[in-house]
Amino acid sequence: MLLLDEIAGGLTEAETHELIDEIRQVKASGITVIWIEHVMHALLAVADRLLVINFGSKIAEGAPATVLENAEVRRVYLGLEA
């Protein structure tokens, strides 16, 4: 298992693409990756499943596309109206 916490923050776009490639290779080798991240495009390029927590409470869990449609996720993390 590999635990990652906000590792894409501050990276250039090129560095972010390299990071995504590295994490994909780790996943392909059979290692489980748990990644806490706010750089959404990087996370979504790799994640099979999302768990969204707000102030310690789970607000959504599941496939990325489904989670991103959740009204509370859109409001809390994306700053969008439902």
C-alpha positions as CSV (number, residue, x, y, z in Angstrom):
1,M,0.0,0.0,0.0
2,L,1.2,3.5,-0.9
3,L,-0.2,6.5,1.0
4,L,0.1,9.9,-0.7
5,D,-0.9,13.3,0.8
6,E,-1.2,16.4,-1.4
7,I,1.9,15.5,-3.5
8,A,0.7,17.3,-6.7
9,G,0.5,20.7,-5.0
10,G,3.1,23.1,-6.4
11,L,4.1,20.9,-9.3
12,T,4.4,22.2,-12.8
13,E,2.0,20.7,-15.4
14,A,4.9,18.7,-16.8
15,E,5.8,17.4,-13.4
16,T,2.2,16.6,-12.7
17,H,2.0,14.4,-15.8
18,E,5.2,12.6,-14.7
19,L,3.6,12.0,-11.3
20,I,0.5,10.6,-12.9
21,D,2.5,8.2,-15.0
22,E,4.5,7.1,-11.9
23,I,1.3,6.5,-9.9
24,R,-0.2,4.6,-12.8
25,Q,2.8,2.3,-12.9
26,V,2.6,1.7,-9.1
27,K,-1.1,0.8,-9.5
28,A,-0.4,-1.5,-12.4
29,S,2.1,-3.4,-10.3
30,G,-0.7,-4.3,-8.0
31,I,0.0,-1.9,-5.2
32,T,-3.0,-0.2,-3.6
33,V,-2.7,3.6,-3.7
34,I,-4.5,5.9,-1.2
35,W,-4.1,9.5,-2.4
36,I,-5.3,12.6,-0.6
37,E,-5.3,15.4,-3.2
38,H,-6.9,18.6,-4.2
39,V,-5.4,18.8,-7.6
40,M,-8.4,17.3,-9.2
41,H,-7.2,16.7,-12.7
42,A,-4.3,14.7,-11.4
43,L,-6.4,12.6,-9.0
44,L,-9.1,11.9,-11.6
45,A,-6.5,10.8,-14.1
46,V,-5.6,7.9,-11.8
47,A,-8.5,7.2,-9.4
48,D,-10.9,4.3,-9.8
49,R,-12.8,5.3,-6.7
50,L,-13.2,8.5,-4.6
51,L,-14.1,9.0,-0.9
52,V,-14.9,12.6,-0.1
53,I,-14.8,13.8,3.5
54,N,-15.9,17.2,4.8
55,F,-15.0,18.0,8.5
56,G,-14.5,14.4,9.3
57,S,-17.8,13.2,7.8
58,K,-18.1,11.2,4.6
59,I,-20.2,13.0,2.0
60,A,-19.7,10.8,-1.0
61,E,-18.0,7.6,-2.1
62,G,-17.9,5.7,-5.4
63,A,-16.9,6.0,-9.0
64,P,-15.3,9.4,-9.8
65,A,-18.0,10.4,-12.3
66,T,-20.8,9.6,-9.8
67,V,-19.0,11.4,-6.9
68,L,-18.4,14.5,-8.9
69,E,-22.2,14.7,-9.7
70,N,-23.0,14.8,-5.9
71,A,-24.5,18.1,-5.0
72,E,-22.7,18.4,-1.7
73,V,-19.3,17.6,-3.3
74,R,-19.9,20.2,-6.0
75,R,-20.7,22.8,-3.4
76,V,-18.1,22.0,-0.8
77,Y,-15.1,21.1,-3.0
78,L,-15.7,22.5,-6.4
79,G,-17.5,25.7,-5.3
80,L,-20.3,25.0,-7.7
81,E,-24.1,25.2,-7.2
82,A,-25.8,21.8,-7.4
